[in-house]
Amino acid sequence: MSTHYTSHPTIPVNQLELAALPTIDFAKLTGGDASEAQRLLDACVTQGFFYLDLQGSDSSSKILADQYALLDVMKNYFDQPHEVKMEDNIESVTDGFKPIGTFAGVNRNSRDCYETLRVIVNCFSSLVVFFEPLFSRSPTKNILNGSSKMPVTIQKNISLISNFVFDSHFITHTILARLSDALQLQGSARFESNHRDEKPSTTTLVLLHYPQNFDSEYSGHNKHTDIGSLTLLFTPQWGLQLLSPVEKAKSWLWVEPRPGHAVINVGDSLRFLSGKRFKSCLHRVVPTGGMFQEEDRYSIAYFLRPESDIDFEDSDGKTVSVKKWHDEKYIMYTQTHETQDQSTVLTGGMEQTLLD
């Protein structure tokens, strides 16, 4: 029996400022509904954030049950002693364990208060998942081979993780295809042409844990836009906030957890590939109890990213490769707030857009 992962902010829900996000029906997208594809396009152009209803689609509803099984796996992994998890830390920006405090936190001069286990998806030929073995920088290997260099948690749950990635891949690529349809893009201009399965990318599954913490030196997940094309997020607990591009009052709005739905947001790469027509919405994660994280919080994010050697125009109008943008942004996550303030990289230029 899966644990129920729910939480409530200290402030009553009816007193919270909630983000009014559109809801897109995935079953209609898979069925080729042109009006739903147009609603999807409108959501990406206006907000860059939306709920994806996964309840009515036989092709995707299994991921709703799998998320809770994966959350239970995550709890067991993150409950391990810190020194055990640090054995999985290869200081990689794409995979392995990331300890608390690696990035800047929400509060000024604080560091982040979350830890992650990242599984890089290096290739999707025949929809096979690949994972870079921990403790090693050797070439990638098939996640299904049960390599002893993988964390025991990964080895024991290969089928679950592989199925979850398979479904995430299907969902995100379907969204790309429907966006291409709505824009009437053809051939190499279609968004899918920059996300070919056989090409290298930094597409990654990330398992996130925000432990209980009563030290304001470590706080939340600082404001940012995501690096890649689309983020598929399962977040059954409160904590996610966004700065909506369509709200006149530029205040942080809460994203309400919604059972049966994923939260989708556009990342920098898809915004740049769309000629900056799409929004890559600013968001952050804050402790639900105010300054401190008063309960353990878990979420699952699948970050779909384009092929690493694709070029686009970044937030400063410079032509860069997807890989270069990825690497520069990860470096920026680690910097002080003062350094982050001097660059458009952390917020993908969206903060400047909102202030104009």
N, C-alpha and C positions, 0 to 999 in steps of 0.2 A: 504494500500500500504506500503510495507516494505521500510525502509530507505536503501539507498545505502551506504555500508560501504567500502570505498576505501581510500587509502592514498598514498602519494608519498614522498620518502625521499627528503631531501634538495638537495642531490647530484642527478643529472640526472640519470635515470635508466641505460642508455647506458654506464655510467661510473662506475657502481657498479660491484663488483666481485660477480657473482651469483654462487650458488651451482648447479652443474650439476647432478641433481637427476634423477634416472630412474623413468619411469611412468609405473605403473602396472594397467592393465585393469580388473576391478572387475567383469565385466560381463563374461570375460573369466575364471576367477577363479571359479565363481559359476557354469559355464558350464563344469567344470572339465578338462579344457585345460592343459595338462601336461607340455607343453613348457612354458606357462605363470606361472605355479607353479614353474618351474625351474628358471625363471627370478625373481620371488619373492624371492626364496631362495638365489639367487646370490646377490640381493639387501640387504638382511639381513646379509649376510656373509661379504660383502665388505664395505657397508656404514652404514647400520642400519637406513637409512632415505630414504623415497621415496614418490612420489605422487601416490595417488590412484584415478584413473578415475572412477567416479561414474555415469557418464552420460548415459551409455548404458545398465544399469541393471534395469529392472523393479522392482526388489526386493529391491533396495537400493536408487533409484533416488529421492524418496520422501524426504529423509533426506536433499537433497540440498535445497529444498524450505523451509523445517522446520528450517534450520539453520538461515534463515533471519527472520522468525517469532520469533525465540528464541532470536536473537540479539535485536529485538525491545523490547521484554520482559525485557531483561537485561538492556537496556538503561533506561527504566522506573524504574527498581529496583535501579540501581546505581545512578540515579538522585535524590534519596531521601536524606534528610538531614543525616549527619553522625550519629547523635544520634539515628535516627530511625533504621539504619542498624546495629548499635552496639547492639540493642536489640536481634539481631539474632546471636550474637557472644557468643558461649558457650565454647570458648577456646578449641575446639576440632581440632585434626589434620586431621579428616576425613570428617567433615560436618559443616554446618553453615557458618557464615560470617567471613572472615579474613580481618582485616583492613590493610591499607598501613603501611609499615615499619616493618612488622613482621619478614621478612627474610633479609639477606644481599643483597645489591644492586649490580649493575654492577661496578660502580666506587668504587675505594678503599675507605674504611671507610664510605660508604654510606649504606642506607637501601633501600629495594625494593620500587618501586613506583606504585604497583598495589594492587587492592582489589579483593576478590573473594567471590562467593557464591557456596558452595559445597553441592552436593546431593549424599549421600552415597548409593550405591546399595548393600544391605546386603544379598539379596537372589534373586534368579531368578527362583524359583519353579514356573512352569507354566508361566514363563516370566512375573511375577508380580514384580513391582518395590517397594522397601521399602525405607523409609526415616526416619532417626532418628529425632524425634521431637525436635525442638529447645526449649531452656530454660529448658531442661530436659535431664537427663541421663538414663531415663527409657528404657525398651526394645523397639526395633524398631517396627514401625507400618506400615501398608500398606499406601503407598502414595496416594492411591485412596480413602482413607476414609475421606479426607477433614478435618483432625484434626485442631482445632482452634489454636493449638500450632505451626503449620507450618507458615512460612512467608505468608502473604497474596498473594504475587507474586506466590508462589508455589501453593497455593490453587486455584487461578484463572486460572492457566495454567497447571493443572495436566495432562490433556490429551496430550497436546503438549510435555511436558517433558517426560511423560511415553512413547510416541511413539518414541521420539528421542532416549531414552535409549534402547528401544526394537531394533531399527534399528542399533544402535551402537554395541549392543551385537551381533547381527547377523553378521555384517561386521567383527568385530574383531575375532569372533570364526571361521568364514570361513577362515580367513587368517591363524589362527593356524592350522586348518585342512589341508589346502593346503601345509603348511610347513612340517607337519608330513608326508603327502603323498610324497613330493619331497625327503624327507630323508628316505623314506620307513620304517618309524617307525610303530611298531605294539603294540597293547594292551596298557599296562600301560606306555610304553615308549613314546606314542603319547603326544604331548603338551596339547591336550584337556583334558587328564586325570588329569592334575594338575589344571584345571579350571572348575570343575564340578559345575553346577548351584546350587545344593542343599547345597554346602559347604560354610561356612563363608569366606568372603574375604573383602578387603578394596577397591574393585572396586568403582570408583567414577566419577560422572559427575561434572566438574568444569567450572563455568562461570567466566571469567576474564575480568577485566576492568582496563586499564591503563589511568587514568585521565590526562588531561592537567596539567603540573606541571612545575614551573619555579624556583625550589629549588634543587640545585645539591646535597643536603643532601639525596634526594630520587631519585634513578636512576635505571630504568629497572628491569630485572630479571637476577640474577647472573648466571654464567656458571654452568651447572649441567648435569647429565644424569638423566633420569626419573627412578622412583622407580620400576615400575611394569613390565608387559610383553609387552603390546602394547599401544601406545598413538594414538588415532584418533583425529586429530586436524583440526578444521575449523578456519582459520585465514585469513580473506579477506583483511587485512591491512598489510603494511610493518612493520618490526621490528624484525622478527625472523632471527637469524643467527646461523650457525653451524660451527664446526671445523671438516672438512671432514677427515676421516681416509685414504682416497685414494689420497688426494692432497699432493704433496711433500712440497709445501710451506705451512707451518702451519699458515694460516691466516683465519680470520673469514669471512665466505661467507654468502651473503644474500640469504634467501629463498624467491623466488618470489611468491606472491599470485597468485593462478591460479583458476579462476572460474570453477565450475563443478568438482573440485577435493578436496579431503582431503589430508592432510599431515600425513603420518604414520611414527612413529619411534619406534624402538625396545628399551625397557627399560632394566634396570639391571637384573630383575628377569628372563626374557626370555634369556638374555645373559648367566646368570649363569646356567639356566636349559638346555641350549644347550652345556654345557661344555665349555663356553666362545668361541664357534665357531662364534656366531653372534656378531655384533658390537652394542654397545649402545652409539650412537653418542653424543658427547658434544654439547650443544646448549645453547643459551641465548636469551634474548629479550632486545634490545637497543632502546632508543628514536630515532626516525627518523630524528629529527632536530639537532642531535649532543648530547650535554650535557643534554638538557631538552626534556621532552615529550610535543610536541607542539600541539597535538590534542588528543582527546579521542580515545582510541584504545580498541577494543573488540575482544575476541576470545573464542572459546568453545572447551574444551578438555574432552574426555572420556578416563579415565585411566583404562584399563583392568589389573587386578592384579590376581595372582594365589591364591589358597586356603591358608589361613593364617598359617596353621600348616605344610606346605610343607617345607622341608629342602633343602638347596643347599650350595655350596661353594662360599663364597663372594669374594670381591676384594682382601682381604688379605689372602685368602686360608683357612679361618675358616668356619666351618659348622654352619650355622645359620638358623633360621626359616624365612619364608617370612615376618611374622609379626614383628619379631625382626629387620630385615633389614629395613622395612617400618618405624618403630618407630625411629630407630637410624638416619636414613637419614633425617626425618623431624626435629629432634633436630638439626642436622648439618646445615640445611637450616637457622636456627635462629642465628647461631653463627657468631662471627666476622670473617673477612677475614683471620686474623692471625691464628685462630683456624682451619678454613677450610683448610688452606694451610698444616697443619700438619697431615691431614688424607686423605685417599683415598675414603672416604664414599661419599662425595659430587659429585665426578666425576666418581664413580663406578670403579675406577682403570683405566679408559680409558685415562685420561691425562698422566699417567705414561706410558701407552702403546704407545701413540703417540710420546712421547719424547724418547723412546728407539730406 
